[in-house]
Amino acid sequence: MLRGVARVLMVEADAVEVEARLVAGGYSCVGCSGRLRPWGFARGRRLRDRGREVEVRPRRGRCASCLVTHVLLPTIALCRRRDLVEVIGEALVARFLEGKSRAKVAEEAGVHRVTARRWCIRFSARAEEVRVAFTALAHDLDALLGPVVARGSPEVDALEAVGVAAAAAARRFGPAPLWCFVAGASGGLLLANTKCDLLPPG
């Protein structure tokens, strides 16, 4: 890994908790597992939430060992997406599980039709990779878990694996918002370009 190249690390949505953990050395470098130290802030972002905006300014951490900086992105967001992960996730459910039209999905999410269409196209392109990753995570979290049953389409199978993994995580660690779990487990890359490897959940 090149020195000085920033990486993204998904962290809790609570900024106060993130600050305390960062100061205490509670985050590890993605590359070398060294401890991250406070290193300023990334550029502020305005995330859309069905017509209103949520302002976030992610913290930065720098590895004490390899000197690589990390943007600590809260799990309410996905990498390079302007909308909250919850909005995106619910749109995917509405489209692929509930069978709603793209126009209806866009209306409910408060975004342009083209935006909703791009979410769906990107998720379809990554569906098999998402299914495999979250199925593996589900079995890592619950060794007694049976097979994840196929539901008939790559997108539905991927969402099924996501739900099973989230349920396994809730049993082990306690309940958490579904789509924040997904953002964290995917490294924020749920809808990233297919050339960008989906991080192994865990």
N, C-alpha and C positions, 0 to 999 in steps of 0.2 A: 504494500500500500504506500502511496506517495505521502510524504510528510506534508502536513498543512492542508490536505484535501478534506473538506467537511463531509461528514456523514450524518444521516438522520437516525435518531433514537426515539422510539415512541415511549412516552411517559404518561403519568397520571394527568387527569384533566385539572386537578387542583393545583394552582400555581404556588400556593403557600407550601403545600406538601412537597412539591418538586424542588422548591428552593431549599427547604430544610434537608432533604435527602441529598441534593447536590453538594451542599456545604459539608455534609457529613461524609462525603465520599461514597455514597450509596449507589452510584451508577458506574457501570463498567464500559470500557471502550468496546465498540463493535468489532474492531480488528484484533486487538492484542489482549483484551480483558484487563488492561490497566485501569486505574481509578480516574474518573473525570473530576475536574475542578472547575469552579465558576469561571466563565470567559465571556462576559457581556451578554448581549441579546441579539437575536436575529431580527430581520426586518419585520415590522408589525404586519398582520394580515387581518382583513375583514372577511369573515366567513358568513355566507348567506344561510339563513334559517327561515325558509318559507316566507320571504318578503321582508324580514328584518335582518339586521346585521349583528354579528358577534365579533368583537375585537379581541385578537390574541396577539401577544408578542412573545414568541418562543424564546426560552433561555438557551444560551449556548454553554457547552462544557468542553474543556480541553483535556485530553489524556495526558496525565503526568509522565507517562512512559514514552509513547511514540509521538506526542505533540499534535495528533490529529484532532481537529475540532468537530464537535457534534452539535447539530441543531436538535434540541429536545422538543419534539413536536407532540402536543397533547393529543390524546386518543379521541378527541372529538373531531379530529380532522384526518384526511388522507393526503398523501404527498401530491402536490400539484393539482389539487381540487379546491374550488372556491366555496363549495357547499359543505355543511356539516355531514359527517359520515352517517349520522342517523337519517338525515333526509335522503341521502343516496341509497342507503340500505333499504329503507322503506319503499323507495321507488322501485328497486329491483324486485322486492317481494310483490309489489302491486303488479308489475309487468309479467313476471315469470310464474308466480304462484297463483295470483288472482286473475291473470289474463286480461288486465285492463289495457286499453289502447295507449299508445305513446302520448297522445294528446292529453288523455285523462291523467296519466302519470305525471306529465309535465305540469299540468294545472295544479294537482295536489301538492307537488314539490315546490311550486312557485318559481319555476325556471322556464326558459325558452324550450320549445319542442326539440330543437337541435341539441341542446344540452342533455336532455333526457335520452335522446336517441344515442348520443355518444356514450353515455353511461352504459346503456344496454349492449351496445356493440362491443365495448371494451370488456364488459363482464363475460359476454359470450366467448370472446377470444381467449379468456383466461379460465373459463369454467372448469375444464378438466384439471388444470393445475391447482385451482382452488379446492376442488373436490379431494384430490390426492393429499394435499397439504393438511387440510382440516380433518380428514379421516385419520391420518397419522397422528395428528394432535389429540383427537378424541381418544384414541387407543393408548396414547402415552399418559393421558390424564386418568383413564379408567381401564386398567388391565383386564377387567372382567367384562368389558363391553363387547357385545356381539357385533356381527357385521352391519355396516351401514347399508341399508337397503336402497337399491336404485329405484328412482321414481319415474323414469321415462324420458328425460331430456338432460343434456349436459348442464344446463342452467339450474334446473330443478334439483338435480343430483348434487350440484355444488352448494345450493342453499340448504339442502338437507344435511350435508356434512357440516356446514357452518352451525346449524342449529344443534346437532348432536354434540359437536365440540363445545359449544357454549354451555350446554346442559351439563356436560362432564366437568367443565371448569367450575360451574356454580356448585356442583356437589362437592368438589374438592376444596374450593377456596371461598365459597359463599357467592351470593348473587352479585351481578355487575351488569351495567347496561350492555345489551347484546352487541350493538354496533361499535361501541367503544372497545369491547373485547375483540371484535373482528379487526378493527384498525390496529390494535396493538399486536395481535397474533400474526398479522400479515406484514408487519413492519411498515404499515401505511401504504403498502403497494397493491392493495386489492384491485385498483383500476389503473395500475401503471402500465406503461408500454410493455408488450409481451417480450421485448428484448431485454427487459429488466427482470432478472430472476426474482420470483416470489420468495421472500425469506422463509425458511422453515419455521412453522409456528413453534412457540415454546418460550 
